[in-house]
């Protein structure tokens, strides 16, 4: 019996003029996503998607390129203002927000939502180089 081809139809996401910007910046990669106010993702990009590999993924330039790619798609769909939510300790948090602003999307507010443990899991041991 032949398998059915897995074709997924594209979701229709309602794009308002006001939305949310989520920047997840870890030590290894940067993920930028633009969503509407309901939280449905309009467009996303990451440093790895832009072709950066290895340690080059966690650079401010990689964050800038990923943010510009993400903003271009959302701007064409009609997004004009965003509230920025920044998560993680990595490089490129600020440069991603600057790139979004440079692409024509106004950043109204910046909120740091980095999760901080109340002494939860034991952190990894210190590197000795």
C-alpha positions in Angstrom: 0.0 0.0 0.0 1.4 3.4 -1.0 2.0 6.0 1.6 0.1 9.3 1.4 2.3 12.3 0.7 2.5 14.5 3.7 1.3 17.9 2.3 0.5 20.5 4.9 -1.6 23.4 3.9 -0.3 26.8 5.0 -2.1 28.4 8.0 -3.7 31.7 7.6 -2.3 34.1 10.2 -4.1 37.3 10.8 -1.5 40.1 10.6 -2.3 43.3 12.5 -0.2 46.5 12.5 0.9 45.8 16.1 2.6 42.6 17.1 5.3 40.9 19.2 9.0 40.3 18.6 10.6 37.4 20.4 14.4 37.1 20.4 15.8 33.9 21.9 19.5 34.3 22.3 21.4 31.3 23.6 25.1 30.7 23.8 24.9 28.7 20.5 22.2 30.3 18.3 19.8 33.2 17.9 16.2 32.7 17.0 14.0 35.7 16.0 10.3 35.4 15.5 7.6 38.0 14.9 4.0 37.2 16.0 0.7 38.9 16.1 -0.9 39.8 19.5 -2.6 36.4 19.8 0.9 34.8 19.6 0.6 33.2 16.2 4.0 33.4 14.4 4.0 35.6 11.3 7.7 35.0 10.3 10.8 33.6 12.0 14.4 33.3 11.3 17.6 32.1 13.0 21.3 32.4 12.6 21.5 28.8 11.4 18.8 29.4 8.8 20.8 32.3 7.5 23.8 29.9 6.8 26.0 30.6 9.8 27.6 27.5 11.3 29.3 26.7 14.5 30.6 29.6 16.7 29.6 32.2 14.0 25.9 31.6 14.9 26.3 33.4 18.2 27.5 36.8 16.9 25.8 40.2 16.7 26.1 40.1 12.9 24.3 36.8 12.6 21.6 38.2 14.8 21.3 41.2 12.6 21.0 39.1 9.4 18.4 36.9 11.0 16.3 39.8 12.3 16.4 41.6 8.9 15.3 38.4 7.1 12.4 38.0 9.6 11.4 41.7 9.5 11.3 41.8 5.7 8.6 39.2 5.5 6.5 40.6 8.3 6.8 44.2 7.0 5.4 43.1 3.6 2.5 41.5 5.4 1.6 44.7 7.2 3.4 44.6 10.6 4.4 48.1 11.7 4.9 48.2 15.5 6.2 45.5 17.9 6.8 44.9 21.6 10.1 43.1 22.0 10.5 40.2 24.4 14.2 39.2 24.8 15.2 35.9 26.3 18.7 34.4 27.0 22.2 35.4 27.8 23.8 35.3 24.4 25.3 37.9 22.1 23.2 39.8 19.5 20.2 40.6 21.6 20.6 44.3 21.1 21.7 44.1 17.4 18.6 42.0 16.6 16.3 44.8 17.9 18.3 47.4 16.1 18.0 45.5 12.8 14.2 45.2 13.3 14.0 48.9 13.9 16.1 49.5 10.8 13.8 47.4 8.6 11.0 49.9 9.3 9.2 48.2 12.2 8.9 50.5 15.3 9.9 48.9 18.6 7.7 50.4 21.3 8.8 48.4 24.3 11.6 46.0 25.3 11.0 43.4 28.0 13.6 41.0 29.3 12.0 37.6 30.0 15.1 35.6 30.7 14.2 32.8 33.0 16.2 33.0 36.3 16.3 30.0 38.6 15.4 30.4 42.3 18.3 28.0 43.0 17.0 25.1 40.8 19.2 22.8 38.8 23.0 22.7 39.4 24.7 24.7 36.6 27.4 23.1 34.4 30.9 23.0 35.7 33.3 26.0 34.9 35.4 25.6 31.7 39.1 25.4 32.2 40.9 26.4 29.0 
